[in-house]
Amino acid sequence: MKYLKRIVIAVGVLSPIAALAQTLTETADISQITDPFSDLVIALVPILMTAALLFFIWGLIMYIRSAGDPEKASEGKSIMIYGVIALFVMSAIWGLTGFIGGVFGIDQGVAPDPNLLRPH
């Protein structure tokens, strides 16, 4: 029964992908599949960066308001550390993708010409 639930969930999640695959033609390109995911990532990055910054600020406020209580101060420090780690990881990934894109000559933020991807 446990496996049946997992199979039903997997089919429900993967069925839109199968349906999309049937609509592709010879003149279609892979951007029809990747564009929705790209748009989602582009929309989520600023939201996640803002959330990590707010998480850090919340930890800072908790640390300042602890007023000598070591347990609350430790909790505030922990939240600040996780906020800094999240900001560092996201910034590092952003910088690394920009660096790799620069090394390979990939324009950042510019969509490729779809006519170059279509077979002639």
QUISUL-V355883 format. One record per helix or strand. SS is the DSSP state (2 for helix, 1 for strand). FROM is the first residue (numbers start at 0). TO is the last residue. If there is no record, write none. Layout:
# QUISUL-V355883
ss=SS from=FROM to=TO
ss=SS from=FROM to=TO
This chain:
# QUISUL-V355883
ss=2 from=1 to=22
ss=2 from=30 to=64
ss=2 from=69 to=102
ss=2 from=113 to=116
